[in-house]
Amino acid sequence: MVGTSVHQNLFLPQPQDEHHHRKAIDFSSREQECISLLRKCKNMEELKQSHCLILKLGLVLSPFCTGNLVSTCALSDWGSMDYACLIFKQLDCPSSFEFNTMIRGYIKDMNLEEAVMLYDRMLEMGITPDNFTYPSLLKGCAYLHRLEEGMQFHGHVFKIGVQGDVFVQNSLISMYGKCGEIRSSCSVFEQMDDFDKSLASWSALIAAHASKEMWSECLSLFNELSSQKCWRAEESVLVSVLSSCTSLGALDLGRSTHGFLIKNLSGLNVIMETSLLDMYLKCGSLTKGLSIFERMKA
């Protein structure tokens, strides 16, 4: 009976275990409270107040709280990379999440140099970059036309083993395209499995050809995209198509594209309206061009 009693007691909650369990639940509820406050922040003053609360509640060691704090500060339109950097430097063991967040923040501010320095530090600390690291870095290279750095990151992508990730592949297509390396852009696209090619992949490739004024190729790619019923072209693609129609005098396709826009969009933005106006005027349809212009003025 004694043995049975002891055996049963092993399954009963011990007072100390209950205490720790309550403490864990309390800690989790405090974490959730802090995250909720961070999500409601609308300026740096409110974020600093949330930061003070995190310190006061002893949650500075919670990766969940500090990660969200860094993310809110670095990525919000009203945020501050200087303040995010101060928080980041206080982390004893930053994870890939915090590194990726800071890199994204620097790229958002067009500061590729700081982003690359952080990437190098990431490697020095033995933290392996992932499929969230490279799209940000490649985006920075694309915006700033830094082909050499972009090619180096492409090499790292293979070394780390994330060359098959669709977001990385799309970022490579866009980077090479914006840097004027159409062959490399096409090469990445062609190496993708067909079922991995997303609308973003097609958009990046069409935009790459448009940037080099390869209008016939743009229309050829658009026709190929349109033949795949599962995809519906987005606005950025259609702007490239309209530019192609304008340069090639392809009025019929331009009209067809305009019809698609009317059917599928609730309204046209200024870029789209300007593209339509330019297409109609340069293709000789002055009446239709005037109609677009009058609607723009209204």
C-alpha positions in Angstrom: 0.0 0.0 0.0 2.9 2.3 0.8 4.3 1.8 -2.7 1.0 2.4 -4.3 0.6 5.7 -2.3 4.0 6.9 -3.3 3.3 6.0 -7.0 0.0 7.9 -6.9 1.6 11.0 -5.3 4.0 11.3 -8.2 1.0 12.3 -10.4 -0.4 14.8 -7.9 0.6 18.5 -8.4 3.2 19.5 -5.8 2.9 22.9 -4.1 6.1 24.1 -5.6 5.1 23.0 -9.1 1.8 24.8 -8.7 3.7 28.0 -7.7 5.9 27.8 -10.8 2.9 27.0 -13.0 1.0 30.1 -11.7 4.1 32.2 -12.2 4.5 30.9 -15.8 0.9 31.8 -16.6 1.3 35.2 -15.0 4.4 35.8 -17.0 2.7 34.8 -20.2 -0.3 37.1 -19.5 2.1 40.0 -18.9 3.9 39.2 -22.2 0.6 39.3 -24.0 -0.3 42.6 -22.3 3.0 44.2 -23.5 2.6 42.9 -27.0 -0.9 44.4 -27.1 0.5 47.7 -26.0 3.2 47.6 -28.6 0.7 47.0 -31.4 -1.3 50.0 -30.3 1.7 52.4 -30.4 1.4 55.2 -32.9 4.6 57.2 -32.1 8.0 57.0 -30.4 6.7 58.4 -27.2 4.1 55.6 -26.8 6.8 53.0 -27.7 9.2 54.3 -25.1 6.4 54.1 -22.5 5.9 50.4 -23.5 9.6 49.9 -23.3 9.6 51.2 -19.7 6.8 48.9 -18.9 8.7 45.9 -20.3 11.7 46.8 -18.1 9.5 47.4 -15.0 7.8 44.0 -15.4 11.1 42.2 -15.8 10.3 41.1 -19.3 13.5 42.4 -20.8 14.7 38.7 -21.0 11.6 37.6 -22.9 12.6 37.1 -26.5 8.9 37.4 -27.4 8.7 40.9 -25.9 12.1 42.2 -27.0 11.6 40.8 -30.5 8.3 42.7 -30.9 9.8 45.8 -29.4 12.7 45.9 -31.9 10.3 45.0 -34.7 7.8 47.8 -33.9 10.6 50.4 -33.5 12.6 49.4 -36.6 9.8 48.8 -39.1 7.0 51.3 -38.2 6.8 54.4 -40.4 7.1 56.5 -37.3 9.9 54.4 -35.8 13.5 55.1 -35.1 16.5 53.0 -36.2 18.7 54.8 -33.7 16.4 53.7 -30.8 16.0 50.2 -32.3 19.8 50.0 -32.4 20.0 50.9 -28.7 17.6 48.2 -27.8 19.3 45.7 -30.1 22.7 46.3 -28.5 21.3 45.5 -25.1 20.3 42.0 -26.2 22.7 39.4 -24.8 21.9 36.7 -27.4 20.0 38.2 -30.4 18.4 35.6 -32.6 18.1 35.5 -36.4 14.7 37.2 -35.9 16.1 40.3 -34.3 19.0 40.4 -36.9 16.6 40.1 -39.8 14.3 42.8 -38.3 17.2 45.2 -38.0 18.4 44.4 -41.5 14.9 45.1 -42.8 14.8 48.4 -40.9 18.1 49.6 -42.4 17.0 48.6 -45.9 13.7 50.5 -45.3 15.9 53.5 -44.6 18.0 52.8 -47.7 21.1 52.2 -45.5 22.6 49.2 -47.2 26.0 49.7 -45.5 24.6 49.2 -42.0 22.6 46.3 -43.1 25.6 44.6 -44.6 27.6 45.3 -41.4 24.9 43.7 -39.4 24.8 40.7 -41.7 28.6 40.3 -41.3 28.2 40.4 -37.5 25.5 37.8 -37.8 27.9 35.5 -39.5 30.7 36.2 -37.0 28.4 35.3 -34.1 27.6 31.9 -35.8 24.0 32.8 -36.5 22.9 31.2 -39.8 21.0 33.6 -42.1 17.8 32.2 -43.5 15.2 32.8 -46.2 14.0 36.0 -44.5 17.5 37.5 -44.4 18.4 37.6 -48.1 15.2 39.1 -49.6 15.8 42.3 -47.6 19.5 42.5 -48.5 18.7 41.8 -52.2 16.0 44.5 -52.1 18.6 47.0 -50.9 21.0 46.0 -53.7 18.1 46.3 -56.3 17.1 49.8 -55.1 20.6 51.1 -55.0 21.8 49.2 -58.2 24.6 47.5 -56.3 25.1 44.5 -58.6 28.4 43.4 -57.1 27.0 43.0 -53.6 23.9 41.4 -55.0 26.0 38.8 -56.8 27.9 38.1 -53.6 24.7 37.5 -51.7 23.6 35.2 -54.5 26.7 33.2 -53.8 25.8 33.1 -50.1 22.3 32.0 -50.9 23.8 28.8 -52.5 26.2 28.4 -49.6 23.5 28.5 -47.0 21.2 26.4 -49.1 18.1 28.6 -49.5 18.3 29.0 -53.3 15.1 27.0 -53.7 13.0 29.4 -51.6 10.5 31.3 -53.7 10.9 34.6 -51.9 14.7 34.5 -52.3 14.3 33.6 -56.0 11.9 36.4 -56.7 14.2 38.8 -54.9 17.1 37.6 -57.1 15.0 38.1 -60.3 14.1 41.6 -59.2 17.7 42.5 -58.1 19.3 41.4 -61.4 16.5 43.1 -63.4 16.8 46.4 -61.6 20.6 46.2 -62.0 20.2 45.7 -65.8 21.4 42.0 -65.8 18.5 40.6 -67.8 20.2 37.3 -68.6 20.8 36.6 -64.9 17.2 37.5 -64.1 15.9 35.1 -66.8 18.3 32.4 -65.6 17.0 32.5 -62.0 13.4 32.4 -63.4 14.1 29.5 -65.7 15.7 27.5 -62.9 12.6 27.7 -60.8 10.1 24.8 -60.8 7.0 25.8 -62.7 4.8 25.2 -59.6 7.0 27.6 -57.6 6.6 30.5 -60.0 4.3 33.0 -58.5 2.7 36.1 -59.8 5.5 38.0 -58.1 8.0 36.0 -60.1 6.4 36.9 -63.4 5.9 40.5 -62.4 9.6 40.8 -61.5 10.7 39.3 -64.8 8.3 41.5 -66.9 9.5 44.6 -65.0 13.1 43.6 -65.6 12.5 43.6 -69.4 10.5 46.9 -69.2 13.4 48.6 -67.4 15.6 47.8 -70.5 12.8 48.8 -72.9 12.5 45.3 -74.3 8.9 45.8 -75.2 8.3 42.9 -77.4 9.7 40.5 -74.8 7.4 42.2 -72.2 4.3 41.4 -74.3 5.5 37.9 -75.0 5.9 37.2 -71.3 2.5 38.8 -70.6 0.9 36.5 -73.2 2.6 33.5 -71.6 1.4 34.7 -68.2 -2.2 35.3 -69.4 -2.3 31.8 -70.9 -2.0 30.4 -67.4 -5.5 30.8 -66.2 -4.5 30.6 -62.5 -2.8 34.0 -62.6 -4.4 37.4 -62.9 -1.9 40.2 -63.7 -1.4 42.9 -61.1 -1.2 46.7 -61.7 2.6 46.8 -61.9 2.6 44.2 -64.7 -0.2 46.1 -66.6 1.7 49.3 -66.4 4.6 47.6 -68.1 2.2 46.1 -70.7 0.8 49.6 -71.4 4.3 51.0 -71.8 5.0 48.2 -74.3 1.8 48.9 -76.2 2.8 52.6 -76.3 6.3 51.9 -77.7 5.1 49.3 -80.2 1.9 51.1 -81.3 -0.1 48.1 -80.2 -3.5 49.9 -79.8 -5.7 46.8 -79.8 -3.8 45.2 -77.0 -3.8 48.6 -75.2 -7.5 48.7 -75.4 -7.8 45.1 -74.2 -5.6 45.9 -71.2 -7.8 49.0 -70.5 -10.9 46.8 -70.6 -9.3 44.3 -68.1 -8.6 47.2 -65.8 -12.1 48.5 -65.9 -13.5 45.0 -65.3 -11.2 44.1 -62.4 -10.3 47.3 -60.6 -12.7 49.6 -58.7 -10.6 52.6 -59.6 -7.4 53.6 -61.3 -4.5 55.3 -59.6 -2.6 58.2 -61.2 0.2 56.0 -62.6 -2.3 53.8 -64.3 -4.3 56.7 -65.7 -1.1 58.4 -67.0 0.0 55.2 -68.7 -3.4 54.9 -70.4 -3.3 58.5 -71.5 0.2 58.1 -72.9 -0.7 54.9 -74.7 -3.9 56.3 -76.4 -2.2 59.5 -77.4 0.9 57.9 -78.8 -1.1 55.2 -80.6 -3.2 57.9 -82.4 -6.5 57.6 -80.4 -6.8 61.2 -79.5 -10.5 61.1 -78.6 -10.0 58.3 -76.1 -6.9 60.0 -74.7 -8.9 63.2 -74.2 -11.6 61.2 -72.4 -9.0 59.8 -70.0 -7.5 63.2 -69.4 -10.9 64.8 -68.6 -11.6 62.0 -66.1 -8.3 62.6 -64.5 -9.0 66.3 -64.0 -12.3 65.4 -62.2 
